[in-house]
Amino acid sequence: MMPDEPWREYVGGLWDEIGELQFNFLVENGLQPFHRLLDIGCGSLRGGIHFVRYLEDGNYYGIDKEQWLLDAARDVELPRYGLADRKVHLLNRSDFNFSEFGVTFDYALAQSVFTHLTWNSILRCLVNVEAVLRRGGKLFATFFEDERGEHRTTPLSHARGGITSYPDQDPYHYEFDVFAELGRRVGLDVHYIGEWNHPRDQRMMMFIKP
């Protein structure tokens, strides 16, 4: 990473490692080029560059609250990877209003998004995801897990990656049951996946629209 590329550090660094990890995971879990993908918190396209290259032209949709990250994605990262001529949908919003894209999605991804959100913001995200997923559509989302419910009021240190998460400040950790309940509230089935080799020990789960 060059020192004048702060957008890569802002999204957490580990550009190649985490970018390839999330891409390979979705392909292994059924993502096909003809599918339409919603990338929530897409940032400067750490994973997006791989999805844009893989998906049929126009099937990648990214949303992020930081316009400068989207600008870096379009002005620097897409041209760098020879993807400047691809049709890419990038939207700057902080309210999870995915309906502005005007389409429904087969897959959605929230990689290292719920780790930065309170549960009520996660609920808002899930309500809006449910509205734009087709039946059978899937949202894969990562989270820092309090596996045994022992850290409801205390910090949790994650040996892998050296991250400390908190019950009441960013970055947040949760028991999986919290997401099971939120999914129930919005009509999404929730499945625990757990370990997926994330370098900072984030765990994976899947929401399905029945």
Secondary structure as GFF3:
##gff-version 3
##sequence-region A 1 210
A	DSSP	alpha_helix	6	10	.	.	.	ID=ss1
A	DSSP	alpha_helix	15	28	.	.	.	ID=ss2
A	DSSP	beta_strand	37	40	.	.	.	ID=ss3
A	DSSP	alpha_helix	48	54	.	.	.	ID=ss4
A	DSSP	beta_strand	60	64	.	.	.	ID=ss5
A	DSSP	alpha_helix	67	72	.	.	.	ID=ss6
A	DSSP	pi_helix	73	77	.	.	.	ID=ss7
A	DSSP	alpha_helix	78	80	.	.	.	ID=ss8
A	DSSP	beta_strand	89	92	.	.	.	ID=ss9
A	DSSP	three_ten_helix	98	101	.	.	.	ID=ss10
A	DSSP	beta_strand	105	110	.	.	.	ID=ss11
A	DSSP	three_ten_helix	114	116	.	.	.	ID=ss12
A	DSSP	alpha_helix	119	132	.	.	.	ID=ss13
A	DSSP	beta_strand	133	145	.	.	.	ID=ss14
A	DSSP	beta_strand	156	158	.	.	.	ID=ss15
A	DSSP	beta_strand	163	165	.	.	.	ID=ss16
A	DSSP	beta_strand	173	174	.	.	.	ID=ss17
A	DSSP	alpha_helix	176	186	.	.	.	ID=ss18
A	DSSP	beta_strand	189	194	.	.	.	ID=ss19
A	DSSP	beta_strand	203	208	.	.	.	ID=ss20
###
